[in-house]
Amino acid sequence: MTVLELMERAGADNTNLTIAWIKDAVNLIQSNTKHDLKTETFTITENTKSYEPAADLMAIDNISILDTQADQYKRIRRLAYPPTVTVDNSP
């Protein structure tokens, strides 16, 4: 389908604006497509706060933790806001 045909179907009359919409749509499709997904497993150990991810990591899709009682992985939800951390200095 050509840009002209798309413009006729959409009832648009501005070529530059139509091309910009097409480019935006292509960028949106590309950004929503997940590819080259890899799974990495860490063994959680006591008194360890952070774990080193792979060097080629671009984004984290989700985090799950194994519930040993139910023998299934449960997804950890992403926090919308940073957690409030308080320190208890009482003896």
Secondary structure, DSSP 8 states (H G I E B T S, - for coil): --HHHHHHHHT---HHHHHHHHHHHHHHHHHH---S---------TT-------TT------EEEEETTTTEEEEE---SS----------
